[in-house]
């Protein structure tokens, strides 16, 4: 069977996308998914998404990590699938779609290269010693780091993700350092089990954690640099809850093709 696919990237976070509105592809197949995401023996990607029909919404986003397992919410993936939906002619500039963590609203530029994605509200941030722990659709650990350019993010992130506290369910590990008017962030992602060029739910978690850390309230905008480019997070914070959270950044089609599965 041949599958027609599209490859998208959002700030270097790259994904395989498949139009599965006709439910032709049975994607409950970890071996197939992991092979497609393999960068040597497949197409290559941090994950794969299937755009599916869902009554009451423009579409449904079904996401799998590169290890072949179903995943929690992927922010950059969400932005890329919005761009994909525009490419397919399903939406124009606004959309409401369903993901694993619930409904999401998004806006995309007329040219289709900039997506603003609303994330879930957050009202709980805890601490693990000096690090912050929160869920922005996926669970995240946020820790300050000096000399982040030269940090061994794979080794240090792997150690935290696999320690006694987080090993069972896994956690995404974000290291953050102040940079210009915002922050520089590098992330070790569970499911990929490696550092990625960007993590949408991760930079969102960092922005919220930094607002809490610095006791900022009101309407806040936080620019964040990642290895793959620049992202922006804006939100409202009243000292208790984070609402109106938007993850914003580029979402670009890289190439399209067919693959035998």
Secondary structure, DSSP 8 states (H G I E B T S, - for coil): -EEEEEEEEETTEEEEEEE-TT-------HHHHHHHH-TTTSS--SEEEEEE--TTSS-EEEEEETTSSB-S--HHHHHHHHHHHHHTTS-SSEEEEEETTEEEEEEE-TTS-EEEEE---B--EEEETTEEEEESSSEEEEEE-SSGGG--HHHHHHHHHTSTTTTTT--EEEEEEEETTEEEEEEEETTTTEEES--HHHHHHHHHHHHHHTT--EEEEEEEEETTEEEEEEEEE-SS-EEEEEEEEE-EEEEEEEEE-
